[in-house]
């Protein structure tokens, strides 16, 4: 099984599992949709005997009805038999899911038991424990199909680089909400705010002038040093846990200045230490603090 990468794709209905499976197919994975959970171990045993298969992805979700309840037990069997796997969990906020269902004119698998909103909430509650076991969580609420493809490809591609542990640093504004897929969140709102400097208000943390302003203060440099040391300690712990990626949110008020500066700097510091890191700026286009 060492030559095969097994990924289980699950999550909320309407969050993009079908699109995710297409991405995995394009990446060269052998994909199976809606496999009954009690067949996972048998499927994994077949993969052992198929040296031509480099990766396999199984989509498993609430559509399985009564069979879906067997998933946690099947995963425990996989773990007990030391068959390695990773779990990708896709989710989106309620408003986005409702809009997608209205556009597609499809019914939610649980909607026959009540209204759409009730069905979404029942599913969310039913999958809460499973979400806690996921190796990678992607919130697709604000992602285009191309962005989702890139996120999945960055973590799960089969060209050899996918086995490298990746640190994803996401700048954001607290006024726009927390990034739901963050494993850790750090708040830098206590640092001096460039928004209150007239010539910097219209710029972002990607501009050298803003970066210089933020980092001119002793508390900014000490924060960067302490966060870098903390991440250098935590990254081996996440690796040991078997996670392929850790997502770290860096937040300021609006996600324009301080958080952007720190996401960029932490990425540079980690890459200089030999880690694979990328920085994303979720709220940069909103242009207000």
C-alpha positions in Angstrom: 0.0 0.0 0.0 3.0 2.3 0.3 2.9 3.0 -3.4 -0.7 4.1 -3.3 -2.1 7.3 -2.0 -5.6 6.8 -0.7 -7.8 9.8 -0.2 -11.4 9.8 1.2 -13.4 12.8 0.0 -16.4 13.7 2.2 -18.2 16.7 3.6 -21.4 18.7 3.1 -23.7 18.1 0.2 -23.3 21.0 -2.2 -19.8 21.9 -1.0 -18.1 20.7 -4.2 -17.5 17.0 -3.9 -18.3 16.3 -7.5 -15.9 19.0 -8.7 -13.3 17.7 -6.3 -13.6 14.2 -7.8 -13.1 15.6 -11.3 -9.9 17.2 -10.0 -8.6 14.0 -8.6 -9.4 12.2 -11.8 -7.3 14.8 -13.7 -4.5 14.3 -11.2 -4.4 10.6 -12.1 -6.3 9.1 -9.2 -8.6 6.1 -9.6 -11.9 7.5 -8.3 -15.0 5.8 -7.0 -18.2 7.7 -6.1 -20.4 6.7 -3.2 -18.7 3.5 -2.3 -20.4 1.7 0.7 -18.2 2.2 3.7 -18.0 -1.5 4.6 -16.2 -2.0 1.3 -13.3 0.4 2.0 -11.0 -2.3 3.5 -11.6 -4.7 0.6 -11.0 -1.8 -1.8 -7.7 -1.0 -0.1 -6.6 -4.6 -0.2 -7.3 -4.5 -4.0 -5.1 -1.5 -4.3 -2.2 -3.4 -2.7 -2.3 -5.8 -5.6 -2.5 -3.0 -8.2 1.0 -1.6 -8.6 -0.1 0.5 -11.6 -2.4 2.6 -9.4 -0.6 5.5 -7.8 -3.6 7.1 -6.1 -7.2 6.4 -5.3 -10.0 8.7 -4.2 -13.3 7.6 -2.6 -16.2 10.0 -2.4 -18.4 9.1 0.6 -21.2 11.2 1.9 -24.7 11.3 3.4 -26.2 9.9 0.1 -25.2 6.5 1.4 -28.0 6.7 3.9 -27.9 3.9 6.4 -24.6 2.7 5.0 -23.0 6.0 5.7 -23.3 5.3 9.4 -20.8 2.5 9.0 -18.0 4.9 7.8 -16.4 5.6 11.2 -16.2 1.9 11.9 -14.7 1.3 8.5 -12.1 4.0 9.1 -11.2 2.4 12.4 -10.6 -0.9 10.6 -8.3 0.9 8.1 -6.3 2.4 11.0 -6.1 -0.9 12.8 -4.8 -2.6 9.7 -2.3 0.2 9.2 -3.6 1.0 5.7 -2.7 4.7 5.4 -5.2 7.2 4.1 -6.0 10.9 4.2 -9.4 12.6 4.5 -10.4 15.7 2.6 -13.5 17.4 4.1 -15.4 20.0 2.0 -17.7 22.5 3.5 -19.4 25.8 2.7 -21.5 28.3 4.7 -25.3 27.8 4.8 -26.1 30.8 2.5 -23.8 29.5 -0.2 -25.2 25.9 0.0 -28.8 27.2 -0.3 -27.8 29.4 -3.3 -26.1 26.4 -5.0 -29.1 24.1 -4.5 -31.5 26.8 -5.9 -29.3 27.2 -8.9 -29.0 23.5 -9.5 -32.6 22.7 -8.7 -31.6 19.5 -7.1 -32.9 18.2 -3.8 -30.7 17.7 -0.8 -30.4 14.0 0.2 -32.1 14.8 3.5 -34.6 17.3 2.2 -37.4 14.8 2.0 -37.5 14.9 5.8 -38.1 18.7 5.9 -37.1 22.0 4.5 -33.7 22.6 2.8 -32.3 24.6 5.7 -33.3 21.9 8.2 -31.7 19.3 6.0 -28.4 21.2 5.8 -28.3 21.6 9.6 -29.0 18.0 10.2 -26.2 17.0 7.8 -23.8 19.4 9.4 -24.6 18.0 12.9 -24.3 14.4 11.6 -20.8 15.1 10.1 -19.4 17.1 12.9 -17.3 14.3 14.5 -16.1 13.2 11.1 -15.0 16.7 10.3 -12.8 16.6 13.4 -10.9 13.6 11.9 -10.2 15.3 8.5 -6.6 15.9 7.5 -7.5 18.7 5.1 -10.6 20.9 5.4 -11.5 23.3 2.5 -14.2 25.9 2.8 -15.5 26.4 -0.7 -17.9 29.3 0.0 -15.8 31.9 -1.8 -13.8 29.6 -4.1 -14.2 29.4 -7.8 -13.9 26.0 -9.5 -10.4 27.0 -10.6 -9.4 28.0 -7.1 -10.7 24.7 -5.7 -8.8 22.9 -8.3 -5.6 24.7 -7.3 -6.1 24.1 -3.6 -6.6 20.3 -4.2 -3.7 20.1 -6.6 -1.3 21.9 -4.2 -1.9 19.2 -1.6 -2.7 16.0 -3.4 -0.9 16.0 -6.7 1.0 12.8 -7.4 4.3 14.2 -8.9 6.3 13.6 -5.7 6.0 17.2 -4.3 2.6 16.4 -2.8 4.2 14.4 0.0 5.9 17.6 1.3 4.1 19.1 4.3 2.7 22.5 3.4 2.0 25.5 5.6 -0.8 27.7 4.2 -0.9 31.2 5.7 -4.2 33.1 5.2 -4.5 36.7 5.9 -8.1 37.9 6.7 -10.1 40.6 8.4 -12.0 39.8 11.6 -14.8 42.1 10.4 -15.4 39.6 7.6 -15.4 36.5 9.7 -12.8 33.8 10.6 -11.5 31.4 7.9 -13.4 28.3 8.6 -10.7 25.9 7.5 -8.0 27.4 9.7 -6.2 25.1 12.1 -4.7 28.0 14.0 -5.7 31.7 14.1 -3.4 34.5 15.3 -4.7 38.1 16.0 -2.4 41.0 15.1 -5.0 43.8 15.7 -2.9 45.1 18.7 -0.2 46.3 16.3 -0.2 49.9 15.0 -2.7 50.2 12.1 -1.6 51.7 8.8 -5.2 52.6 8.0 -4.8 55.6 10.2 -1.9 56.9 8.2 -3.4 58.9 5.3 -0.8 58.0 2.7 -1.0 54.3 3.6 -4.8 53.8 3.9 -5.3 53.1 0.2 -2.4 50.7 0.0 -2.1 47.0 1.2 0.3 44.9 3.1 1.8 43.9 -0.3 3.2 47.4 -0.7 6.7 48.0 0.6 5.6 51.2 2.4 3.0 49.4 4.4 5.4 46.6 5.3 8.1 49.1 6.4 5.5 51.0 8.6 4.2 47.8 10.3 7.7 46.5 11.0 9.2 49.7 12.3 7.7 49.0 15.7 9.5 46.7 18.3 6.3 44.8 19.1 5.9 43.9 15.5 9.4 42.4 15.3 9.0 40.5 18.5 5.6 39.2 17.3 7.2 37.9 14.1 10.0 36.3 16.0 7.7 34.6 18.5 5.3 33.3 15.9 8.1 32.0 13.8 9.6 30.1 16.8 6.1 28.7 17.6 5.5 27.5 14.1 9.0 25.9 14.0 8.0 23.9 17.1 4.5 23.1 15.9 5.2 22.0 12.3 7.0 18.8 13.3 4.1 18.0 15.6 1.6 18.4 12.7 3.9 16.3 10.5 4.0 13.5 13.0 0.2 13.5 13.2 0.2 12.8 9.5 -1.4 16.0 8.2 -0.3 17.0 4.7 -1.2 20.7 5.3 -1.8 23.1 8.1 -3.8 26.3 7.6 -2.9 29.3 9.7 -5.1 32.4 9.8 -3.5 35.8 10.5 -6.1 38.4 11.2 -6.4 42.1 11.5 -9.4 44.4 11.4 -10.1 44.4 7.7 -7.5 42.0 6.2 -5.8 44.7 4.2 -2.6 45.7 6.0 -1.1 44.1 9.1 -2.4 40.6 8.5 -1.1 40.7 4.9 2.3 41.8 6.0 2.6 39.0 8.6 1.3 36.3 6.3 4.0 37.3 3.7 6.7 37.5 6.3 5.9 34.2 7.9 5.9 32.6 4.5 9.3 34.0 3.8 10.7 32.9 7.2 9.4 29.4 6.9 10.6 29.0 3.3 14.0 30.2 4.4 14.0 27.4 6.9 13.3 24.8 4.2 9.5 24.5 4.7 7.0 24.5 1.9 4.7 27.5 2.5 2.3 29.7 0.6 0.4 32.9 1.5 -3.2 33.7 0.5 -4.9 37.0 1.2 -8.6 36.3 1.5 -10.0 39.8 2.0 -7.5 41.9 0.0 -10.0 42.8 -2.7 -12.6 44.2 -0.3 -10.5 47.4 0.0 -11.7 48.7 3.3 -10.5 48.5 6.9 
